[in-house]
Amino acid sequence: MGKLIVSLSPHAHGTDTVERNMYGVIIALMPALLVSFYFFGLGSVIVTATSVAACVCFEWAISKYIMKQERNTICDGSAILTGLLLAFNLPSNLPIWIIILGALFAIGFAKMPFGGLGNNLFNPALVGRAALLVAFPAQMTIWPKVGQLGSYLDAETGATPLSIMKQAIKSGDASVLDQLPDSLSLFIGNHPDGAGAMGEICAVALILGLCYMLWKKIITWHIPVSIICTVFVFAGLLHLANPIYADPISVIFSGGLMLGAIFMATDYVTSPMTPKGQLIYGVAIGFLTVVIRNWGAYPEGMSFAILIMNAFTPLINNYVKPKRFGEVPTSK
């Protein structure tokens, strides 16, 4: 009879690796990246290249000279992904030095001080965006119009759909919403005026990325679907109660909601581990997004909603953690 060998867990080997998942998400971002190049041209190229290069350089320098790690982590794809997501949350006419500061906040303050990938409490790209929004509100809220392919710092700007929605609420005049593009234009990114951040302009490109990640089993459906459904229901109820609030389809396809729901909220490290926890997390993000958009100081609320719920992720994990095998329920 053969000897039974018992070893420490894990007892099964899977094909998932950090590199596979990171580069899988990067591939899923390619449709939205190409669309941003098509709509914003030179500005999009400069912002993306600067953000990715700065994030990679900061992670390499901190790993080598401050943390003194023998194996540098820049090849696992996480720094590249952070750079891409940070760029997707920025205007396409943002000065290079501000982009570099955003990368420093993302890598140097939100990721590496906690121990690097897998240890950060908050999504690094969103921390970078939030820091820039607080430090440089004027530069971070001026949005170039699409189609200015050769323009960068001197691009003509305009009002975004979210700013139009905010204006309607502040003025109490529902007719202001007539300035919004139709749902199809919002879906494909055909914005006649200010478009918003680079990566949020085209919902169909982001949905293609979602389909790819679901197909490759990089993420599950729980977080994106729960966020979108919550926003649809909450925004729909508000629209029915008072027409100064935009219709739910326009709300979903405007701003960074699709980008945040698909690529930011689903971050492995900062989101809950169980399906039940992910649903709770997604519903809370959707609710907070609508609240901040309608009654907060900023037109956009997705980034702040995700960061708030990042802080609650450990509590959610503790609340919904499965019972250990053989555990006897305690009597109350």
N, C-alpha and C positions, 0 to 999 in steps of 0.2 A: 504494500500500500504506500502511495506516495506521501511525502511529508507535506503537511499543511503549513504554508508560510503566511504569517500574519504580519503586515507592515502598517506603518502610519498612513493616514489618508493624505492625498486623494488616491483612490483605488482605480480610477478610470482616467484615461487620457483623452482629451478632446482636441479638436483642430483649431480652436480659437486661440489667438494670440493678441497681444496688445497691438503689434504692428498690423496684423490683418484687419482688426476692427478700425484702427485709426485711418489707415489708407482706404478702407472701404467707405468710411464717411467722406473722406476727401474726394473719392470718385463720385459719390452721390452729390457732392456740391458742384461738380463740373457743369451741369446744365445751367444752374443759376449764375455761375461765374462767367460762362460764355455769353449769357444774356446781358450781364452787366457790362461786358466789353462791347457788346453790340449797341447798347443804349447810351453808355457814357464814354466810350472810346478811351482816349489817352488818360483821362482822369482816373478811370477805373483801374487801368494797368498800373499807374504810378502808386495809387493807394494800396492795391493788393501786393505788389512787389515789395513796397516799403514795409508793410505790416508783417508779411511772412519773414522777410530777411531780418527784421528787428527782433521778432520773437525767437527765431532760431539762434541769433547771435547772443541775445541775453541769456537764453537757457544754456548755451555752450559755455559762456563766460562764468555764469554763476556756478554751474556744475564743476567746472575745472578749477577756478581760482578761489571760490568761497566755500563750496561744499566739499571740494577736493575729492570728487568721486573718481574711481579708477575707470569706470565705464560711463561714457557720456551718453545721455538719453536723447540726443537730437535726432537720431536715426529711427526712433520708434514712431515718428509721424505726429506725435501730440503737439509739438511746438508749431509745426506747419499748420495743423488743424486750428490751433488757437489763433495763428496769424490770419488765416482765411476767415474765420468767424468774426474776428475783430474788424477786419476790412469790410465784411458784409454789413456791419452795423454802423459804418461811417459814411459821411457824405463824400461824393467823388471829387470834391474840390478842397478837401482838407489839407492844410500845409503839412509838408513832410515832417517837420520837427514835432508837431502835435501828434502825428501818427506814432512816431518813435516813443514819445512819452506814454501813449496809450499801451504800446507793447511792453514798456517797462512796468507799468502798473499791472498788466495782465500776468507777466511772467515773474517779475521781481517782487511783487507784493501779494498776488493771489495764488500763485502756484508753488514756486520754489521754497519760500520760507516754511511751508508746511511739510516739506519733504519731497516735493515733486509729484509726478503723476500718481494718482491713486490716494493722495492724502489731502488734497485741497478741499476746503469747506464750500467754496463758491466757484461758480463757473468763471474761469480766468478771463475769457473774452468779454463777458458781461461786466466784470469788475473794471476792465480797461475802459469799456464804453461808458459806464456810470461815472468813473473818475473824470473822464474827459468832459462829460456832459455837465458835471458840477463845476469843473475848473474853467472850461471854455464854452459857456452856454451859447454865445453868439455864433461862434464858428461851427458848433455842433448842431445848430438848428437852422442853417441856411442850406437849402436843397437845390442843386442844379436841375434845370430842365433836361429832358432826354434829347438826344440827337445832336449834341454839340461834341462831335467825336474828336475834334482837334483841340478842344479847350480844356484848361485845367483850372488854374486859380481865377481866371477871368470869366468863368462860365456864368451864363445868365441863370438866375434863380427864380423860383415861384412857390406858390402855396401848395402844400401836399394835401391829399384827401383827409388825413387826420387833422390838419390845422383847419380845414373847412368844417369838419364835424365839430371841432372845439368852438369855432366861431358861432356856429348855429346854436350851441348850448348856451354860450355866454350872452348872445344877443336875444335869445328866446324866439328867434325867427326861423321857422322851418324852411322858408323859401331859400335860405342860404345853401341848403343841401342840394339845390338844383345845379350847383356848380360842380358837384361830384361827377367823375366819369361813370359811365354805365358799368354794370357788373362784369360784362365780357372784357371791357377795356382794363379793368382792375385785375382780372384773372390772367390776361396775357401780358400786362405791363404797358399797355398803350396809354400812358398818362400825358395829356396835352400840356400840363403845367408841371409844377415841382413834383418829383417822383418819390423822394424819400431816400433812405439808405440804399447802398449799391445792391445788397443781396436780397432785399425784400420786394423788389419791384415786380417780379413775375411769379405769380402763384403756381402756374402750371409747371415751371422749371423746378420749383421746390417740391411739388407733388411727385414729379418724376424721381427726384432724389429719395423721397419717402418710399416709393414703390421698390426702388433698388435695395434700400436698407431692409425693408420687410422681406424681400425675396432672399437676400443673403443672411437673414436672421441676425442682423447686427443690432436691431432694436425690435421691440414688440409694438403692437398697436395701441396699448393702453394709454400712454401719456398723450400722444398727438390727438387721438380721437376724443379723449375725455376733455381736453382743453378746448378743442374746436366745438364740440357739442355744448359745453357749458356756455361758451361765448355766444353761440347761436341762440340758445334758449334765453339767456339773461338779456342780451341785446334785443332779441325779438320782443320780449315782454316790455322793455322800456320803450321800444318803438310803437308798440300798440297803445301804451299808456299815454305817450306824448310824442307827436311827430317831429319834435326838435331833435330827437335821438335818431341816428341813421339806422337804416334797415340792417338786419343781421348779416346779409350776404356782403354788403359793402364793408361792414365792420371786420368781417373775417378776412377779406382780401386786401385790406388796407394796412399800411404800416408793417411792423415786424411780427405780426401774429403767426403767420405760417412759418416764417423762418425760426421763430422762437419755439413754437410747438414741435417742429420736426427735428431741428438740429441743436437747439440750446437746452431745452428742458429735458431732453432724453440723454444728456450727459451721464455716463455710467456712474461716475464718482459722486456726483451731487444730487442724484435722484434716488428714490426708494428702490429696494431690491425685489419686492414681491409685487405681483399683479394688483392685489388689493391696495397696497400702499401707493402704487403708481396711479391708480384711479383717484384716490383721495388727493394726491399731489396735483394731478392734472385738473381736477375740478376746482381746487383752491386757486391755481394759477389762472384759470379762465375767469373765475369770479373777480379776483383782484385786478386782472387786466382791464376788465370793463369798468370797475370802480375807479381806478386811477385815470383811465382815459377820459371818463365823463366828469369826474369831480376833482381830479388832481391838478397840480400845477403844470404838468407836461401833457402834450397831446398823446404821447405814447406811454403805455404802461406795462408792456410785455417784459422788458428787461428787469424792471423793478419787481414785478410779480414773481419772476423766476428766482431772483436773488433772495427775496423774502422767504420763498418756500425752500430754497437751498438750506436756509438756516433751520427749517423745521424737519428736514429729511431724517436726521437721527431720531427725533421723537416719533415720526411716522414709522420708521423701521422698528423701533421698540414696541410701538402699539400693535403692529400687525405681524410681529415675528411668529413663525409657526412653532407649535409645541414640539419639544424634543421627543424622539421615539421612546415610548415607555414612561413618559412623564405622568405622574399622578396629579390630577387637578386638586388644588388646595381648597379646602372648605372655607366658606365665608362666615 
